Amino acid sequence: MMTESELRKIGQEVLTDGFCIIRDLLPLDVIDDCARAFQPILEAHMDEIREKPNRGPNRHFIKLPFEPPFSNPVLYENETILSIVDHLLGDDVAIASYATDTPLEGSVHQEFHGDVAELFPGTDLVTPPYLLAFNFSFIDVTEDNGPFETARGSHRFARQEGLRKVESGELELEPLLLNRGDAMVRDPRQIHRGTPNNTATPRPVAVIGYIRGWYRFDMLPRISRSERGTELLRFAPQE
């Protein structure tokens, strides 16, 4: 359990830089179970990835089934992650998505982008965060296998201004490297891109999206095992 000062420090890091990485947070046996369970899911998408990838050449965004091992509460109800999410988004929080980003060998640099639409496009207004992404990788993310590249602080500008600052070099890009068991909380509005996976091993990184209660989109079945889980998944459709 984080202390109040640790929580404030991490929260400020997310607000200022756009992300924080918490090392060795997640149990490796759970991560390894997820990695094994993901293999047949990836194989089932290979024809689609070859013919019509949805995130650029040899890169695919794949929704995860909300069932074991992916539905282990140590992941989506993680006490440390939820402390950060509640601190930054308030006490009315829900899960909106659970998926993976997976570049394979032959993937390329993505265009610079933010992951969510602006609330007030065409204006200079930048709001506090209304969505946070919790990322964890099934394998170690290295400089060779397609890490995210992101620009610190780019989420604190309107989208077009953030893009301009990144493209001009005013805001520098850096790769975000994760080990198995590490957790990253980030503001999806931050300007970033995926990079090429130059290895023969796919690099799946999972993402759980947490939203303020008034913001709407969902990509989940409804499964829960606790009172907090029921609350977090309340916007997902009933079976």
VOBA-1610 file (N, C-alpha, C; in pm, whole numbers, padded with zeros to 5 digits, always signed):
BEGIN
Met+00085-00120+00000Met+00000+00000+00000Met+00089+00125+00000Met+00062+00217-00092Met+00141+00339-00099Met+00105+00436+00012Thr+00204+00511+00057Thr+00177+00617+00151Thr+00114+00734+00077Glu+00058+00827+00150Glu-00005+00945+00089Glu+00098+01027+00012Ser+00218+01040+00065Ser+00321+01118-00004Ser+00364+01049-00133Glu+00375+00915-00131Glu+00410+00841-00253Glu+00300+00856-00358Leu+00176+00851-00313Leu+00064+00865-00406Leu+00063+01004-00470Arg+00086+01106-00391Arg+00091+01243-00446Arg+00206+01257-00545Lys+00320+01198-00513Lys+00437+01207-00601Lys+00410+01140-00735Ile+00354+01020-00733Ile+00325+00949-00857Ile+00215+01021-00934Gly+00112+01068-00863Gly+00006+01142-00930Gly+00059+01265-01000Gln+00148+01338-00935Gln+00205+01457-00997Gln+00291+01420-01118Glu+00358+01306-01110Glu+00439+01260-01223Glu+00352+01234-01346Val+00238+01171-01324Val+00146+01146-01436Val+00091+01277-01491Leu+00056+01369-01402Leu+00001+01497-01447Leu+00105+01579-01523Thr+00231+01573-01480Thr+00336+01655-01540Thr+00397+01589-01663Asp+00441+01464-01647Asp+00511+01395-01756Asp+00417+01319-01848Gly+00303+01280-01796Gly+00208+01202-01876Gly+00214+01053-01849Phe+00309+01008-01766Phe+00318+00866-01735Phe+00404+00845-01611Cys+00390+00729-01551Cys+00482+00683-01448Cys+00498+00533-01464Ile+00613+00480-01428Ile+00639+00337-01434Ile+00669+00287-01292Ile+00597+00186-01251Ile+00615+00127-01119Ile+00679-00010-01140Arg+00801-00024-01096Arg+00876-00145-01121Arg+00833-00260-01028Asp+00831-00380-01084Asp+00811-00504-01007Asp+00682-00503-00926Leu+00575-00451-00984Leu+00448-00444-00911Leu+00367-00572-00924Leu+00371-00637-01039Leu+00279-00746-01069Leu+00347-00882-01053Pro+00275-00983-01004Pro+00334-01116-00985Pro+00374-01179-01119Leu+00496-01229-01126Leu+00545-01284-01252Leu+00469-01409-01294Asp+00419-01488-01198Asp+00345-01608-01237Asp+00215-01571-01308Val+00152-01462-01265Val+00030-01416-01332Val+00062-01366-01472Ile+00169-01288-01485Ile+00209-01237-01616Ile+00242-01353-01710Asp+00314-01452-01661Asp+00350-01566-01745Asp+00227-01647-01786Asp+00129-01658-01697Asp+00003-01724-01732Asp-00066-01648-01845Cys-00065-01515-01837Cys-00126-01433-01942Cys-00052-01450-02075Ala+00081-01455-02068Ala+00160-01472-02190Ala+00126-01603-02259Arg+00115-01710-02182Arg+00080-01840-02241Arg-00061-01839-02298Ala-00155-01779-02227Ala-00294-01776-02273Ala-00311-01688-02396Phe-00220-01590-02413Phe-00232-01500-02527Phe-00186-01565-02657Gln-00100-01665-02649Gln-00045-01724-02771Gln-00153-01775-02867Pro-00249-01856-02822Pro-00354-01900-02917Pro-00443-01786-02965Ile-00460-01682-02882Ile-00538-01566-02925Ile-00467-01495-03040Leu-00336-01476-03025Leu-00259-01414-03132Leu-00262-01500-03258Glu-00244-01630-03242Glu-00245-01720-03359Glu-00377-01710-03434Ala-00486-01696-03360Ala-00617-01687-03423Ala-00634-01561-03506His-00550-01459-03480His-00558-01333-03553His-00453-01320-03663Met-00371-01422-03684Met-00259-01405-03774Met-00300-01377-03918Asp-00405-01443-03968Asp-00450-01415-04104Asp-00493-01270-04118Glu-00565-01221-04017Glu-00610-01081-04017Glu-00491-00986-04011Ile-00391-01021-03929Ile-00272-00937-03916Ile-00197-00929-04049Arg-00188-01041-04119Arg-00117-01042-04247Arg-00193-00964-04354Glu-00326-00976-04352Glu-00405-00920-04461Glu-00459-00779-04431Lys-00497-00755-04307Lys-00560-00626-04275Lys-00530-00587-04130Pro-00405-00558-04097Pro-00371-00519-03960Pro-00438-00387-03924Asn-00479-00372-03798Asn-00557-00255-03760Asn-00476-00143-03694Arg-00343-00162-03682Arg-00258-00057-03624Arg-00132-00034-03706Gly-00140-00063-03836Gly-00024-00049-03922Gly+00033-00185-03957Pro+00129-00192-04051Pro+00184-00320-04096Pro+00236-00405-03979Asn+00186-00529-03973Asn+00232-00627-03873Asn+00216-00577-03729Arg+00114-00498-03706Arg+00083-00450-03571Arg-00068-00462-03552His-00111-00517-03437His-00254-00540-03420His-00298-00508-03278Phe-00416-00450-03268Phe-00484-00423-03142Phe-00586-00534-03122Ile-00568-00614-03017Ile-00652-00731-02995Ile-00719-00721-02859Lys-00852-00727-02856Lys-00924-00728-02730Lys-00896-00858-02655Leu-00890-00848-02524Leu-00869-00966-02441Leu-01001-01015-02383Pro-01021-01146-02377Pro-01141-01198-02311Pro-01131-01177-02161Phe-01238-01135-02100Phe-01234-01112-01956Phe-01262-01244-01885Glu-01161-01329-01887Glu-01167-01461-01826Glu-01026-01496-01782Pro-01011-01598-01693Pro-00877-01633-01646Pro-00785-01667-01764Pro-00657-01629-01755Pro-00591-01559-01643Pro-00602-01407-01650Phe-00660-01354-01759Phe-00663-01208-01777Phe-00753-01139-01675Ser-00850-01213-01622Ser-00944-01153-01526Ser-00898-01167-01382Asn-00773-01201-01360Asn-00720-01208-01223Asn-00732-01069-01158Pro-00797-01059-01042Pro-00814-00928-00979Pro-00684-00857-00947Val-00573-00930-00936Val-00445-00865-00908Val-00405-00772-01022Leu-00470-00788-01137Leu-00445-00702-01252Leu-00544-00585-01254Tyr-00672-00612-01278Tyr-00765-00502-01300Tyr-00813-00436-01170Glu-00798-00506-01056Glu-00831-00446-00926Glu-00706-00423-00843Asn-00593-00403-00909Asn-00468-00386-00837Asn-00476-00267-00742Glu-00444-00289-00616Glu-00463-00186-00513Glu-00379-00061-00542Thr-00255-00080-00586Thr-00169+00034-00616Thr-00220+00112-00735Ile-00255+00041-00843Ile-00305+00107-00963Ile-00434+00182-00934Leu-00525+00118-00861Leu-00652+00184-00832Leu-00633+00305-00741Ser-00534+00301-00653Ser-00506+00419-00570Ser-00467+00538-00658Ile-00382+00512-00758Ile-00341+00619-00850Ile-00460+00667-00933Val-00536+00571-00986Val-00651+00605-01071Val-00753+00685-00991Asp-00787+00640-00870Asp-00884+00713-00789Asp-00832+00852-00753His-00703+00862-00727His-00643+00990-00692His-00656+01091-00806Leu-00641+01044-00930Leu-00639+01134-01044Leu-00775+01150-01112Leu-00859+01048-01103Leu-00988+01053-01172Leu-01107+01070-01079Gly-01085+01060-00949Gly-01196+01070-00855Gly-01249+00933-00818Asp-01353+00930-00736Asp-01401+00803-00682Asp-01511+00739-00767Asp-01548+00800-00880Asp-01647+00743-00970Asp-01574+00695-01096Val-01515+00576-01087Val-01427+00524-01192Val-01483+00393-01246Ala-01464+00371-01376Ala-01505+00245-01438Ala-01397+00201-01536Ile-01400+00072-01571Ile-01312+00018-01675Ile-01386+00025-01808Ala-01316+00072-01910Ala-01378+00086-02042Ala-01320-00008-02145Ser-01197-00054-02127Ser-01135-00139-02229Ser-01029-00228-02167Tyr-01004-00340-02235Tyr-00900-00434-02194Tyr-00853-00501-02323Ala-00730-00472-02361Ala-00684-00519-02491Ala-00532-00525-02492Thr-00476-00558-02609Thr-00332-00562-02625Thr-00292-00490-02752Asp-00173-00431-02749Asp-00106-00380-02868Asp+00013-00470-02895Thr+00019-00527-03015Thr+00123-00626-03043Thr+00187-00601-03180Pro+00309-00546-03182Pro+00384-00541-03307Pro+00462-00670-03328Leu+00466-00714-03452Leu+00543-00831-03490Leu+00661-00786-03576Glu+00749-00881-03606Glu+00860-00851-03695Glu+00807-00796-03827Gly+00866-00688-03873Gly+00817-00623-03994Gly+00726-00505-03967Ser+00695-00477-03841Ser+00617-00357-03808Ser+00703-00233-03832Val+00636-00118-03839Val+00705+00007-03872Val+00669+00113-03769His+00734+00230-03779His+00696+00342-03694His+00553+00385-03724Gln+00473+00401-03621Gln+00341+00461-03638Gln+00354+00612-03654Glu+00250+00674-03703Glu+00243+00820-03699Glu+00225+00865-03555Phe+00272+00986-03524Phe+00250+01042-03391Phe+00100+01059-03369His+00055+01028-03247His-00088+01038-03220His-00113+01038-03069Gly-00234+01075-03032Gly-00288+01051-02899Gly-00399+00948-02913Asp-00431+00877-02805Asp-00521+00763-02816Asp-00669+00797-02805Val-00703+00911-02754Val-00844+00943-02733Val-00877+01078-02795Ala-01003+01094-02833Ala-01047+01221-02891Ala-01046+01331-02785Glu-01016+01452-02829Glu-01022+01566-02738Glu-01168+01596-02704Leu-01191+01642-02582Leu-01328+01678-02543Leu-01375+01803-02614Phe-01280+01896-02639Phe-01315+02023-02704Phe-01220+02048-02820Pro-01235+01969-02928Pro-01143+01984-03042Pro-01157+02122-03106Gly-01045+02172-03159Gly-01047+02302-03223Gly-01028+02417-03128Thr-01009+02387-02998Thr-00983+02492-02899Thr-00848+02465-02833Asp-00803+02559-02752Asp-00678+02542-02677Asp-00702+02487-02537Leu-00827+02451-02507Leu-00861+02405-02373Leu-00807+02264-02348Val-00732+02249-02241Val-00681+02118-02200Val-00736+02089-02061Thr-00812+01983-02049Thr-00879+01948-01924Thr-00791+01858-01838Pro-00827+01841-01712Pro-00764+01734-01632Pro-00792+01599-01696Pro-00719+01495-01657Pro-00740+01363-01720Pro-00880+01310-01694Tyr-00937+01248-01796Tyr-01067+01182-01782Tyr-01057+01034-01817Leu-00939+00991-01858Leu-00912+00851-01887Leu-00766+00824-01859Leu-00736+00709-01800Leu-00598+00667-01776Leu-00579+00526-01828Ala-00463+00499-01883Ala-00429+00366-01932Ala-00329+00301-01837Phe-00357+00178-01803Phe-00267+00096-01722Phe-00208-00010-01816Asn-00078-00002-01841Asn-00010-00093-01932Asn+00078-00192-01856Phe+00080-00316-01900Phe+00177-00414-01852Phe+00208-00509-01966Ser+00333-00554-01972Ser+00378-00634-02085Ser+00389-00781-02047Phe+00360-00867-02145Phe+00373-01011-02123Phe+00518-01057-02137Ile+00603-00976-02201Ile+00746-01004-02212Ile+00821-00875-02183Asp+00952-00884-02165Asp+01031-00763-02147Asp+01026-00678-02274Val+01004-00548-02259Val+01004-00455-02371Val+01143-00392-02379Thr+01211-00416-02490Thr+01346-00365-02511Thr+01346-00263-02624Glu+01461-00204-02648Glu+01472-00108-02758Glu+01456-00176-02893Asp+01472-00309-02898Asp+01467-00381-03026Asp+01330-00434-03063Asn+01240-00451-02965Asn+01115-00521-02998Asn+00991-00432-02997Gly+01010-00303-03020Gly+00895-00217-03046Gly+00838-00143-02927Pro+00919-00072-02848Pro+00863+00004-02737Pro+00783+00125-02785Phe+00692+00173-02700Phe+00631+00303-02725Phe+00740+00410-02721Glu+00729+00510-02807Glu+00806+00632-02793Glu+00709+00743-02756Thr+00742+00819-02656Thr+00650+00922-02609Thr+00725+01049-02576Ala+00653+01160-02573Ala+00710+01291-02542Ala+00651+01338-02409Arg+00737+01353-02311Arg+00691+01398-02179Arg+00621+01533-02190Gly+00507+01543-02124Gly+00436+01670-02115Gly+00354+01706-02235Ser+00353+01622-02341Ser+00280+01660-02462Ser+00129+01657-02443His+00081+01589-02339His-00063+01585-02311His-00113+01716-02250Arg-00022+01804-02213Arg-00063+01931-02150Arg-00086+02041-02253Phe-00086+02002-02380Phe-00116+02096-02488Phe-00235+02043-02567Ala-00307+02132-02636Ala-00407+02087-02730Ala-00341+01996-02833Arg-00416+01903-02890Arg-00358+01798-02973Arg-00266+01851-03083Gln-00314+01947-03161Gln-00234+01996-03273Gln-00106+02065-03225Glu-00113+02134-03114Glu+00006+02200-03060Glu+00105+02096-03008Gly+00054+01992-02943Gly+00141+01885-02897Gly+00210+01815-03014Leu+00135+01788-03119Leu+00194+01726-03238Leu+00300+01816-03299Arg+00272+01946-03305Arg+00369+02039-03363Arg+00499+02039-03283Lys+00488+02038-03152Lys+00607+02042-03067Lys+00689+01913-03081Val+00620+01801-03098Val+00693+01675-03115Val+00759+01671-03252Glu+00685+01705-03356Glu+00738+01697-03492Glu+00851+01795-03516Ser+00850+01908-03444Ser+00957+02007-03460Ser+01080+01973-03376Gly+01066+01877-03286Gly+01176+01841-03197Gly+01180+01923-03070Glu+01085+02014-03052Glu+01080+02093-02929Glu+01057+02004-02808Leu+00976+01899-02826Leu+00958+01796-02724Leu+01025+01669-02774Glu+01117+01615-02695Glu+01194+01498-02739Glu+01117+01369-02710Leu+01140+01271-02796Leu+01082+01139-02779Leu+01175+01050-02697Glu+01117+00961-02622Glu+01197+00862-02550Glu+01122+00729-02551Pro+01195+00617-02559Pro+01130+00486-02555Pro+01094+00450-02411Leu+00981+00384-02393Leu+00937+00340-02261Leu+00959+00189-02252Leu+01060+00150-02175Leu+01099+00011-02163Leu+01039-00049-02037Leu+00976-00164-02051Leu+00912-00231-01939Leu+00965-00372-01926Asn+00983-00417-01802Asn+01013-00556-01774Asn+00884-00628-01734Arg+00882-00757-01749Arg+00771-00836-01696Arg+00754-00801-01548Gly+00631-00770-01509Gly+00602-00733-01371Gly+00595-00584-01349Asp+00647-00505-01443Asp+00637-00359-01431Asp+00497-00313-01471Ala+00456-00200-01418Ala+00327-00141-01452Ala+00349+00005-01492Met+00274+00048-01590Met+00280+00188-01633Met+00140+00247-01631Val+00127+00364-01573Val+00003+00442-01579Val+00032+00565-01663Arg-00050+00589-01765Arg-00023+00701-01854Arg-00152+00770-01895Asp-00137+00895-01934Asp-00247+00973-01990Asp-00250+00945-02140Pro-00355+00882-02193Pro-00356+00843-02334Pro-00356+00961-02431Arg-00377+01081-02381Arg-00372+01198-02469Arg-00228+01234-02507Gln-00132+01179-02436Gln+00007+01209-02463Gln+00044+01168-02605Ile+00124+01250-02672Ile+00167+01220-02807Ile+00271+01108-02803His+00248+01004-02882His+00337+00890-02881His+00325+00816-03013Arg+00404+00712-03029Arg+00393+00623-03144Arg+00455+00488-03109Gly+00409+00385-03179Gly+00474+00256-03170Gly+00595+00252-03262Thr+00694+00172-03226Thr+00815+00162-03305Thr+00828+00019-03360Pro+00917-00002-03457Pro+00928-00135-03519Pro+00977-00242-03421Asn+00919-00359-03434Asn+00971-00477-03365Asn+01070-00543-03459Asn+01196-00537-03425Asn+01301-00592-03510Asn+01345-00732-03468Thr+01262-00798-03388Thr+01292-00935-03344Thr+01187-01029-03402Ala+01213-01159-03387Ala+01120-01260-03437Ala+01010-01292-03336Thr+01013-01227-03219Thr+00916-01256-03113Thr+00814-01144-03102Pro+00683-01173-03113Pro+00581-01071-03093Pro+00594-01006-02955Arg+00558-00878-02947Arg+00572-00804-02823Arg+00435-00754-02775Pro+00358-00838-02704Pro+00226-00795-02657Pro+00234-00713-02527Val+00173-00597-02530Val+00156-00514-02411Val+00006-00496-02388Ala-00040-00530-02269Ala-00181-00516-02235Ala-00211-00376-02188Val-00336-00333-02208Val-00381-00203-02160Val-00521-00217-02103Ile-00538-00166-01983Ile-00670-00155-01921Ile-00701-00005-01913Gly-00814+00034-01970Gly-00852+00175-01969Gly-00950+00205-01857Tyr-00915+00301-01770Tyr-01002+00346-01661Tyr-01055+00485-01696Ile-01183+00506-01678Ile-01247+00632-01716Ile-01322+00693-01597Arg-01339+00827-01605Arg-01434+00891-01514Arg-01575+00842-01548Gly-01662+00839-01448Gly-01792+00778-01466Gly-01878+00840-01574Trp-01856+00967-01607Trp-01939+01033-01707Trp-01889+01014-01849Tyr-01767+00961-01865Tyr-01710+00942-01998Tyr-01750+00803-02047Arg-01791+00790-02172Arg-01849+00664-02216Arg-01778+00604-02337Phe-01731+00484-02323Phe-01709+00386-02428Phe-01674+00257-02358Asp-01713+00144-02415Asp-01682+00018-02350Asp-01648-00088-02454Met-01559-00179-02414Met-01513-00287-02500Met-01500-00415-02417Leu-01594-00438-02327Leu-01581-00548-02231Leu-01707-00631-02220Pro-01691-00762-02195Pro-01804-00840-02143Pro-01817-00811-01995Arg-01927-00850-01936Arg-01947-00824-01793Arg-01917-00948-01711Ile-01807-00945-01640Ile-01770-01052-01547Ile-01708-00984-01426Ser-01748-01022-01308Ser-01688-00962-01189Ser-01690-01062-01076Arg-01599-01039-00980Arg-01587-01132-00869Arg-01582-01062-00733Ser-01607-00933-00730Ser-01602-00861-00604Ser-01689-00737-00615Glu-01711-00675-00501Glu-01792-00552-00502Glu-01725-00444-00585Arg-01591-00427-00569Arg-01522-00325-00648Arg-01520-00363-00796Gly-01506-00493-00825Gly-01509-00537-00963Gly-01642-00508-01029Thr-01752-00529-00958Thr-01884-00498-01011Thr-01895-00350-01042Glu-01843-00267-00951Glu-01845-00123-00974Glu-01760-00084-01094Leu-01641-00140-01104Leu-01550-00104-01213Leu-01606-00145-01349Leu-01681-00256-01354Leu-01730-00308-01481Leu-01878-00275-01504Arg-01929-00173-01436Arg-02073-00148-01441Arg-02123-00100-01576Phe-02036-00046-01662Phe-02080+00003-01793Phe-02067-00104-01901Ala-02006-00217-01868Ala-01992-00323-01967Ala-02128-00393-01986Pro-02155-00447-02106Pro-02286-00509-02131Pro-02306-00635-02050Gln-02431-00661-02018Gln-02466-00786-01949Gln-02459-00900-02049Glu-02424-01020-02000Glu-02423-01137-02085Glu-02567-01179-02115
//
